[in-house]
Amino acid sequence: MKTILVADDEPTLVATLKYNLERESYGVITATDGESALAAARAHRPDLILLDLMMPGLNGLEVCRIIRRETHVPILILTARGAEADKVAGLEIGADDYVTKPFSVRELMARVRALLRRSENAPAPEAETVSSGDLTIDIRKRTVSRDGVGLALKPKEFELLSFLARNPGKAFTRDQLLNQIWGYDFAGDTRTVDVHVRWLRQKIEDEPERPTRVITIRGVGYRFDA
């Protein structure tokens, strides 16, 4: 049985999510504030975390940041309508997906299933290194360096870069990248790809506005030039 941690300070929402997740045969742990969410994540090691960003005490962003330093468990953040900055911040510190309140239970369950499948079917890191000029990507260690200096990449930034770099010269659509990196099996928000490409360029390109590695293919998507 897969276990899911639901962390939110709205009792009605927590009860609704718990009911629907248990109907799908998931085990459910609940928390109503940041401190208890962090403690539950460490004690129970859930297979997925549904994390509200606006909890009392330790907020969801900080909880996400701490958990991501300790584990690669999938994190789906719950955000208020229009809180674009929170969505971006959550993705930047390592969240895997987000839904905006109010959301349909059907959509949430689809995203939960997709994230769990993605986590379950993820291949073991390959013992290989990919090099491109002064850029070195260690797939096994999940590290990236330029001229021997380590770069601080977020989990999805690393996965995006390593996937593109292992397929140099091949153009991928945004939907293909969503499916490969985020594991969506339904229409995702392609802006997620654009945001991560922008962050990635700021770290691996000499001139992010005129990239020479992660290239935009107009009307298609992106390509990595070795």
N, C-alpha and C positions, 0 to 999 in steps of 0.2 A: 504494500500500500504506500503510495506517495503521500508525503506529509507537507502541508502548506501552512505557513504562518500568515495570519491576517492581523495586521497592525493598523488600527484606526480608532479614533476616539468617539466615533458615532455609534452608539449601541445598536440602533436599528440596522444600520448598514452592516455591522459586524455579524449580527444575527442572520441577516439575509444571505450574506456571503457564506457563512458557516453552513447554513441549511442547504444551499445549492451545491456547494463543494462536497458535502457529505453525501448528497444524492448521487454524485458522480463517483462515489467510493474513495474519496480522498480523506485522509486524516487531517484534522484541522486543529491548530493551536491559535489562540487569540491573545492579543495584547492591546492595551488602550493608551499607552504612552511610550515615548521613545526609550526610556530606561528598561521597561519590561520587555519591549520588542527586542532590544539588543541582548538582554539576558536569555530570552526564549530562543533566539537564533543560535546563541552559543551552546545552550543546554541541549536543545533538541535537534540541531542540524537539519532543518527542513529542506525539502527538495525544491521549494520555491517560496518566495516571500512577496506578499501583497502589502505594500508600504505606503501609508498616507504621509504626505509631506507636512501637513499642518497639525502635528500632535503637540500636546503640552509637554513641557520639560525639554528633553533632548529632541530636537525636531527631526523630521524624516530625512532631510538631506544629510545631517550629521550621522544618523544611524546608517544610512546607505554608504557613506564614505568609510565608516569604521568597518562595516561588514565586508565591503569590497576589498579592503586591505587584508582581510583574514580568509576569505573564501570566494569561489567563483559561482556560488549559488545564484540562480536566476532571480532578478529583482524586478517586479512590475510595480511602478509607482502610481499612486492615485493622486490626481491633482484637481484643483478647482478650475472651473471654466474660465478661460482667458488668462490663466497664470502661465503665460508663455515662458517667462524667465525661469520659473520653477521647473518646467519640462526640460528646458535646455540645461539647466544646472544639474538636474537628476541624471540626464544622459551623459553629461560631461564627467561626472564622478563615478560612472560605471553601471547605472541602471540599464536593464536590457529592453524595457518597453514602458509605455505609460498609457493610461486611460484617463479621460477627463470626466469629472463628475458634472452632472449626473450621467451615468452610462447604463447601457443595457446589460443585463446579466448574461444574455446570450453572447454578446461581443466579448465580455470579460472571460467567459468560459472558453471561448475559442482561442483567445490569446494565452490563457493558462495552458491549454492542451498543446499549443504550438511551442511555447517555451519549454515545457517539460519534454516534449519529443526532441526538440533541438538539443537539450542538455543530455538526454539519454543516448542519443545517436551520435553525439560529437565524437569524432575519432581521437584516439590518443595522440598527443603532440608528437610530431615526427622529429627524429633525431637528425636534423639538417640545419644548415645555415644558408641563407640567401644573401648574396652581396650585389650591390649596385653602386659603383663608384665608391664614395666615402661612406655609404650606408650599409650596415650589416644587420641582418635580421636573424636571430637565433630562435628557430621555431620551437625547439624543445624547452629552452629556458624562458621563452616568451619575453625576450629582451631585444631592444633596438639601440644601435649606437651610430653616431656619425664621427668619423675620425677618432674612434676609440672612446668618445664621450657618450655615456648613456643618455637616452631620451626617455622622458616620463610620459609614456603613452597610456591612455585609458584602455580597458579591455577591448572594447569594440573598435577603437582606433587600431590596436594591434592586429585584431582579426581581419579588419578591412585591408590594412597594409600588407599583411602576410599573404592573404588570398590573391590580391592584385599582383604582388611581386612574384608569386609562384606561377603566374600566368602572363608574363610580359608580352606586350604587343597586342593583347586580345582585349577588345572592347566589351564591356558588360553594361547592360541596361540597369537603371536604378532598381527596377523590380527584381532583376536577377541578383543584384547585390543584397537587397532586402531578404530574399529567400535564402541566400547562401550564408549571410552573416547573422541575420536576426531570426531566421527560420520561419518567417511568416508563410502560411499557406492560404492566405487571403490578402485582399488588397491592403497594403500598408501605406503609410505616409512616406512618400519618396523624399520629402524634405529632410527626413532623418539621415538619409545617405548624404545629401548635400552638406548638412551641418557637420557631419563627421569628416567629410572630405576637406572642408574648410579648416577644421581643427588640425587635421593631419598635415595639410600643406604648411601651416604655420610652424610645424616642428621639423619637417624634412626638406623643405624647399628653401633655397637661398632667397628667392623673391616670390612669396606666396601668391602675389597677384599675377605673376607670370611664371606659372609652374612648368617645370621641365620633367617631372617624374609622374605625378598623377595628373593626367591630361583629360580635359573635358572634350568629349566627342559630341558636338552639337546635334541635338535631336535624338541622341542615343543614350549616353551615360559617361562612363569613365574608362580610361586605359592607363596601364602602368608602362612607362618607357624606361628600360634598364639603362 
